[in-house]
Amino acid sequence: MSFSSSICVVDDDIASREAIVGLIRAAGWNAEAFESAQHYLSRRTSRAPGCLILDVDMPELSGLALQQQLAEAQVDVPIIFVTGHGNIRMSVQAIKAGAVEFFTKPFDPDALLHAVEHVLAEREGRAAAQRRSETTPPASAHGMVGRSARLQDMLRRIATVATTDSTVLIQGETGTGKELIARAIHEQSGRRKGPFVKVNCAAIPANLLESELMGHERGAFTGALTRRIGRFEQAHEGTIFLDEIGEMALELQPKLLRLLQEREFERLGSPTTVRCDVRVVAATNRDLKAMTAARTFREDLYYRLSVFPLAVPSLRERKEDVPQLVSHFARQFAARMGKDAPHVDAATMERLVRYEWPGNVRELQNVIERAVILSEGPELSIEHDLGDELGPSAGGAPRSDELAEHTRAHILKVLESVDWVIAGPSGAAARLGMKRSTLLFRMRKLGIERPSARRSH
């Protein structure tokens, strides 16, 4: 089913409804307001919204009843509840029925925006996967394209471990497709009908990560205005994907170790132990074994995570897959842009194969997307700016400081072009093809600050 990018807010309280709509629009998304569940059901479009924000206690048809009605009609729409009359039993009921989040009023605006962003990113990811499945040639699996022996061996290992409940540690360079692999493991497992919950450990501040993973009670700490269900609890009977696990703070690692061993935890501010049935898949681009030797990562946690280690080959280790990946991405982006798939001439393909791709498949994907945008005829056009990227560096990977400076300059250029708007469909994160949290993390890492912020120091 197709879906729109609009976010629908259903609340019979006009003040609350207008406040949420204003918050959503200020963040750069489209929002529609509805005063009742019946009003929402009378929408004249058959396209589901990108996200549905629901009050629970409404006259005639409650939010929970609307959720059930939509589920029975097999309408695929993510639901976030925001209510002034919530309790633990109600929130558990809503989450079990498929709700993404459950907030009680007064709610934290940033937490609501974070939940909306996560929902839309996951939804677009599924839509992109569906588009890929419609255009991917036979020699691909779960979005991973190629016929090389290295890739096929990895796919066989994925199929082998997927049928178990063992913890998997995916290790590979940035841009090699570690999240695709995690999803492939989930989709081939017995938990495929359960949730797949992703957590980027590098994008969440260390002091908030414990709350993000395990949840918290209202008043557990300053700013905890509502009770929050953690990601492990959300992933019950499904899979949790801990991306960038090497960035997790040392002080939090013993709690994760206990959770992996005992399959139980306590929410912040609560003495009650919560048990969860979750399959854990972790990923990192760092050498965790070396980190254990340097005492920057717990050795016992490393061995608990690496029950089944899975090494992802870099793109330069499977260059024979580059032509197929180029053709795949060229078709994919041309279809999205309403263009005919461009032809890739032999000279262009040779340049693409010869390049070392320090950013791996993600870098190749970005280069082909830009090339399709710039191509005006039937041939894929690698223009001069892309030539700089592919030319002198083609004999070997650029130095890390050169790559960082190139990345910094590109992010700055995009930020300035959108007047430093980060979130929303027209913001810098969307233009760069990454999540808002990922962009903020990279900006911090590269020392990028808004000019006004620098002047205020």
C-alpha positions, 0 to 999 in steps of 0.5 A, spaced: 500 500 500 502 506 498 502 512 503 503 519 504 508 523 507 503 527 511 502 526 519 495 525 521 493 528 528 487 525 531 485 529 538 478 532 540 482 537 545 483 543 540 488 546 544 492 539 544 491 538 537 493 545 534 499 544 539 501 537 536 500 540 529 504 546 530 510 542 533 510 537 527 509 543 521 515 547 525 519 541 524 518 541 516 513 535 516 506 536 513 500 535 518 493 534 518 488 535 524 482 531 525 477 532 531 475 525 532 476 518 529 470 518 525 472 525 522 479 521 520 475 515 517 472 520 513 478 522 509 477 522 502 484 519 500 485 511 500 493 513 502 495 511 509 498 517 512 506 517 514 504 516 521 498 517 525 498 521 532 492 519 536 489 521 543 486 515 547 479 518 550 475 520 545 467 520 544 464 515 540 470 511 538 476 511 542 483 511 539 484 504 541 478 502 538 480 506 532 487 502 532 483 495 532 479 497 526 485 499 522 488 493 524 482 489 522 482 492 515 489 491 514 491 498 514 498 499 514 499 505 518 504 507 524 501 509 530 503 514 536 499 515 542 499 521 546 493 522 551 492 525 558 489 519 561 494 513 560 496 508 565 501 502 564 496 497 562 493 501 557 500 503 554 502 495 554 495 494 551 497 499 545 504 497 544 502 490 544 497 491 538 502 495 534 503 502 537 510 505 536 510 509 542 505 511 548 506 518 551 502 521 556 501 529 557 504 533 558 509 530 553 516 532 551 516 535 544 523 533 542 521 525 544 515 526 540 519 529 534 524 523 535 519 518 535 515 521 528 522 521 525 524 514 527 517 512 524 518 515 518 525 513 516 523 506 518 517 507 513 521 510 508 526 504 509 521 499 508 518 502 501 525 503 499 526 495 500 519 494 496 522 498 490 528 495 490 525 488 490 521 490 484 527 492 480 533 488 483 535 482 478 535 475 480 542 475 483 540 479 489 538 477 496 534 482 501 537 488 498 544 485 497 546 485 490 552 481 487 555 475 484 562 475 487 564 469 491 565 473 498 558 476 497 555 469 496 559 466 502 556 471 506 549 470 504 549 463 506 552 464 513 546 469 514 541 464 512 545 459 516 544 463 523 538 466 521 534 460 523 537 460 530 536 465 536 544 466 537 546 473 538 550 475 531 556 480 531 556 484 524 563 487 523 565 491 517 567 498 514 562 504 514 557 503 508 558 496 507 550 494 508 550 492 516 543 494 517 541 490 511 544 484 513 541 485 520 534 485 517 536 479 512 537 475 519 531 478 522 526 476 515 529 469 515 528 468 522 522 465 526 521 472 529 520 475 522 513 477 524 515 480 530 518 487 530 525 489 528 527 495 532 534 499 530 538 503 535 544 507 533 548 507 539 553 512 536 547 517 535 544 517 542 548 521 548 551 516 553 547 519 558 540 518 555 542 511 552 540 507 558 533 510 558 533 509 550 534 501 551 531 500 557 525 505 558 524 510 564 518 511 569 515 518 570 520 522 574 526 518 574 530 523 572 530 531 570 526 532 564 522 525 564 515 528 564 512 521 562 513 514 562 517 511 556 517 504 554 525 502 552 527 499 545 528 492 548 521 492 551 518 494 544 522 489 541 519 483 545 518 477 540 522 480 535 529 482 533 533 488 536 539 491 532 544 495 536 548 499 531 555 502 532 555 498 539 563 499 539 561 507 541 557 504 547 560 507 554 563 503 558 559 504 564 553 502 561 556 495 558 555 491 565 547 493 564 547 490 557 551 484 559 546 482 564 540 483 560 543 479 554 545 473 560 538 474 564 534 477 559 531 481 564 532 489 566 529 494 570 526 501 567 530 507 570 526 509 576 522 502 577 524 496 582 520 492 577 524 487 573 521 486 566 523 480 562 523 480 554 524 475 549 529 478 544 534 476 539 540 481 539 544 483 532 549 488 533 554 491 528 560 495 529 566 498 524 571 498 529 575 492 532 572 490 538 578 485 540 583 490 540 578 495 544 578 489 549 585 489 549 585 497 550 580 496 556 575 500 552 570 495 551 569 489 556 571 483 554 566 479 557 561 483 553 565 482 547 564 474 547 557 475 549 556 479 543 560 475 538 557 468 539 556 468 531 561 473 528 559 475 521 565 479 517 562 484 511 567 484 505 568 491 503 566 493 496 574 493 494 574 486 496 568 484 491 570 489 485 566 484 480 560 486 483 561 494 482 558 493 474 551 490 477 551 495 483 552 500 478 546 498 473 542 496 479 542 503 482 542 507 475 535 503 474 533 504 481 534 512 481 532 513 474 525 510 476 524 514 482 526 520 478 521 518 472 527 517 467 529 512 462 535 508 465 541 510 463 546 506 459 553 506 462 559 506 457 565 502 458 570 507 460 565 510 465 564 503 468 572 502 468 573 508 472 567 506 477 570 499 478 578 502 478 576 506 484 577 504 491 570 506 494 573 508 501 565 509 503 563 502 500 556 501 497 553 507 500 558 511 497 557 508 490 550 509 491 550 516 492 555 517 486 550 514 482 544 518 484 548 524 483 550 522 476 543 520 474 540 527 476 546 530 472 545 525 466 540 529 461 541 524 455 541 516 455 548 515 457 550 516 465 554 522 466 559 522 471 560 530 471 567 534 473 565 534 480 564 527 480 570 526 476 575 529 481 572 524 486 573 518 481 579 521 478 586 522 482 584 517 487 582 512 483 589 508 484 588 508 491 583 510 497 584 517 499 587 519 506 583 519 512 584 526 513 582 528 506 576 524 506 574 527 512 575 534 509 571 532 503 565 530 507 565 536 512 565 541 505 560 537 502 555 537 509 557 544 510 555 546 502 548 542 503 547 545 510 548 552 507 543 551 501 537 549 506 539 555 511 541 550 516 535 546 516 536 539 518 530 535 519 524 535 515 523 533 508 527 539 505 532 539 510 539 537 510 539 530 513 534 528 507 538 531 502 544 527 504 540 521 505 541 520 512 537 521 518 537 527 523 540 524 528 546 521 524 547 528 521 547 531 528 553 526 530 557 527 524 556 534 525 559 534 532 565 529 529 567 534 524 566 540 528 561 543 524 557 548 528 552 553 525 555 560 524 551 564 529 552 558 534 560 559 533 559 567 534 555 566 541 561 562 544 
